[in-house]
Amino acid sequence: MRIAMIGTGYVGLVSGACFSEFGVEVVCIDKDEEKIDRLKKGIIPIFEPGLEALVESNARARRLTFSTDLAGGVAGADGVFIAVGTPSRRGDGHADLSYVYGAAEEIGRALTGYTVVVTKSTVPVGTGREVERIIRQVRPDAEFDVASNPEFLREGSAINDFMRPDRVVIGTSSPHAREVLRQLYRPLYLIERPIIFTQLETAELIKYAANSFLATKITFINEIADLCEKVGADVHDVARGIGLDGRIGRKFLHAGPGYGGSCFPKDTLALVRTAQAVGAPIRIVETVVAVNDERKRHMAQKVIEACGDSVQGKTIAVLGLTFKPNTDDMREAPSLSILPALIGAGAKICAYDPEGMDEARKLMPHVTYCGNAYEAMEGADAVVVLTEWNQFRALDLERMKRLMRTPTMADLRNIYDPEQMHEAGFTYVCIGRPESGVSAAQDGGGE
Ligand SMILES: NC(=O)c1ccc[n+]([C@@H]2O[C@H](COP(=O)([O-])OP(=O)(O)OC[C@H]3O[C@@H](n4cnc5c(N)ncnc54)[C@H](O)[C@@H]3O)[C@@H](O)[C@H]2O)c1
């Protein structure tokens, strides 16, 4: 088997490396020459645990190669995966499909012999048919089928997610394409991972429905957290109390500053736009989008309140900038809304993130970037925990008190125990938990 992966970003690089680990011959293609040059030298452009070793061993075995030559990679391939970006289109929130359609055109020109063209990018319903039309237009004689194979991996645990997915979804009406994809994913059959075969449109919709459902779950618990704050309940316990119900499930019930990242914000919005365009609006997701946007803005206010209603002239230490731990991805991170709002209110920001600072520097030049968490807290009036990297989970509270001007923490990820923080002498604000928590800490039951 030989495949070409078009787009060597978070999804293309991980998927390409994992397929090569299965023994498939993979060429990862990208337009970004610098990225491909670096990959050829063994330099991985993103932070993803385990990826460097996987790429290195498969590149050494010559199963995994990198190129900017799309035509060369596509010619003779059994499968061509489109894994380019599908960001929100400026102005209207629809998915911007220009990279997908651009790739389809180039692929069409380069096809030789029967090939399955697979959209792995997250694309709205109807995109696969359009890809088919574009290829047919540029190459009426080409022998090909189109399939949708949405990717569900999560940054930070991408390799395990790819190798041990909850399910693989393959959408195509072509038995030939189904067979090629079945062969590619054969190693997953052996470990009994479910593979769901559907029509093209269904597979496309499954991806958006999944992401929108998860975003809804997060937004639900965030609003329950707000209610907890008003009535003196503890959102940790509510999440546990409902999450142990098998019909609900425990995951994605962590209250926080609002979802961000490269997928949920753009995918929820794209689903909303698709549904509106065909006259079947999904009002629950429309509300989720609005509530989450509002929440990210409100978080700055929460920090300001923790600082005695003003941050004018104050120094705020910020721990964590990426949208979640174990990634360097800054796309739509809550920090991008919260930090500018704090700076606008007169604060000086000293920030530290283990992997996100290179990208953050480009996006937020007015922030002071520090070498570690404690350096960021030197002379600070308050510290904000914005991303729950493991190294922020057990900070030395006594050392922090010595370093900081005033021991104040806004814990927007609920990783500390309110009672313990108060006992340690901190002014402590978190999400949806009473001033002195008892139950979750006592039963030892963190998530
Ligand atoms: N990042 C995730 O966690 C994740 C998870 C599941 C699905 N997805 C979906 O996968 C898709 C890719 O996401 P990503 O995060 O990997 O994007 P990314 O921006 O990291 O990578 C996309 C890459 O495609 C390249 N590219 C664009 N047009 C090209 C062309 N014509 N030929 C060759 N290369 C081209 C770009 O240079 C870039 O390197 C998106 O649709 C996204 O929604 C992402």
The ligand as a Gaussian input file, in Angstrom:
#p B3LYP/6-31G(d) Opt

LIG

0 1
 N       -5.848000      19.698000      15.001000
 C       -6.682000      18.765000      15.449000
 O       -6.649000      18.378000      16.613000
 C       -7.699000      18.144000      14.519000
 C       -8.396000      17.003000      14.927000
 C       -9.321000      16.424000      14.062000
 C       -9.561000      17.004000      12.826000
 N       -8.904000      18.134000      12.447000
 C       -9.159000      18.685000      11.110000
 O       -8.091000      18.306000      10.262000
 C       -7.824000      19.344000       9.313000
 C       -6.371000      19.770000       9.408000
 O       -6.167000      20.341000      10.683000
 P       -4.703000      20.652000      11.255000
 O       -4.874000      21.116000      12.635000
 O       -3.823000      19.485000      10.955000
 O       -4.286000      21.867000      10.283000
 P       -2.860000      22.576000      10.151000
 O       -3.157000      23.996000       9.848000
 O       -1.991000      22.216000      11.303000
 O       -2.208000      21.887000       8.853000
 C       -2.693000      22.044000       7.556000
 C       -1.500000      21.953000       6.604000
 O       -1.987000      21.875000       5.257000
 C       -1.057000      22.546000       4.413000
 N       -1.691000      22.802000       3.113000
 C       -2.720000      23.639000       2.812000
 N       -3.034000      23.531000       1.499000
 C       -2.204000      22.617000       0.956000
 C       -2.056000      22.060000      -0.357000
 N       -2.841000      22.416000      -1.366000
 N       -1.088000      21.145000      -0.535000
 C       -0.285000      20.751000       0.481000
 N       -0.393000      21.233000       1.744000
 C       -1.353000      22.150000       1.972000
 C       -0.661000      23.749000       5.224000
 O        0.557000      24.303000       4.777000
 C       -0.569000      23.162000       6.642000
 O        0.744000      22.731000       6.936000
 C       -8.830000      20.446000       9.618000
 O       -9.944000      20.286000       8.800000
 C       -9.197000      20.196000      11.059000
 O      -10.471000      20.673000      11.378000
 C       -7.960000      18.701000      13.270000

